[in-house]
Amino acid sequence: MDAIDALIRELTDEMTRGYRAFSAAAGINLSDVMAIRFIRDHGGNATPTMLGRYLGMTSGATAILINRLEKEGFVLREQHPSDRRATLLRGGPAAEGLPIAQSAQRLHEAVLSSYSKEDVAVIERFLSDIVLALKARNDGLERELRDKGSQ
């Protein structure tokens, strides 16, 4: 178990290192890269509130970030189709030029192509279980922090 824990920490560190390199190459900061990836991953269904919660930013800081990304063409705002008061975010033309998705796809293809379909299924199940456990842990930690703040 210690080896798996160490590998997960190392994986997280290397992913963070990669995001830093991508942000430097694109000339934007790490929060911007994380925001662009989050928005892209939500396929046009991300809201400013969701983004702020994901990044751990206040609504004001999130608005400043979105304004900057929109001005630079990385993000587009759209009115929610069923709620006139809500805004949805999607990737803008400048986001399409970022190599993040292509690089990740090439990496996945290079690594996963050496595993059988059965091995890939086990890897997917393991990673899904880890993500679910981390989400549950993080939800609990955030709840504890909110509870302490309201006392």
Order of alpha helices (4+ residues) and beta strands (2+ residues): alpha-alpha-alpha-alpha-beta-beta-alpha-alpha-alpha
